[in-house]
Amino acid sequence: MKLFLTSNAYQTLDLITPLLPTYPPQMTVAFIPTAADMYDTALWMERDRKKLQEMGFIVFDIPLKDTPERLLRKELSGVDCIFVAGGNTFYLLEHAQKSGFTTVARELVQKGVIYIGSSAGSVLAGPNIEPVKVFDDPDIAQLDSYTGLGFVDFIALPHYVSGDSTYKKVIEDYKGKYTFVPLSNEQAVIATEKGHEIISSKP
C-alpha cells in the first residue's frame, strides 16, 4: 500500500518521488475529477492535473458519475496511480459508492497501485468523512453511510490553519472516535503498511 495525501497536490507533488517505482513518464495516472463536478470552475483541480503533466506522468480522466463498475474496472486496469481530486467530499463518496470505485480502488491499492489524494480525495482515503461536514455541504449527496475507503486509520484534515477555531472544534467534537492528521497546503502525508509520515514542501 502506497498513499500520498495532500491538501493541494500541485504544491507538494514533487515530494512523491520516493514512492515511485520508476520515472513519471513511464507511469499512467487515472485522474478522478468527480468531486469538482458541481463547480463552474475548479482551478485547484486544473493546477493538480497540470502539475502531473509537467512532471511527465501520462494522465487521463475517469469520471465516476454514471460510470458502471464494469467499465470502471476496465479503464482502471493496468494503471500505476489513481489520483482523486478535490471538491465536495460527500458528492465524491456518493459516486464512489454508486460506481463501485470504493471496491475497485481498495483492490487496486492492495495490489500496489499508488493512491494520490488532493483535499477531498485525501479525506476519502480515511475511515469516515463525516467530520468534514463543517467544510463541505453533505446535503448535496444522498448517502446511507459516510464510510471512507479505509486505507488509513486517520482522517486527513486538508487546508489546516493552526489555531483556526473550526478545525479545533472538529478535532474536539470527534475526540476519542477518530484520529486526525491536519495538513496545511504545503504538507502531505506518505502512508504505507509501515505507518505514515508528514512531509512539507516548505524548507
Secondary structure by P-SEA (a helix, b strand, c coil): cbbbbbccccccccccccccccccccccccccccccccccccaaaaaaaaaaaaaccbbbbbbcccccaaaaaaaaccccbbbbbbccaaaaaaaaaaaaaaaaaaaaaaabbbbbbcaaaaaaacccccccccccccccccccccccccccccccccccccccaaaaaaaaaacccbbbbbbcccbbbbbcccbbbbbbccc
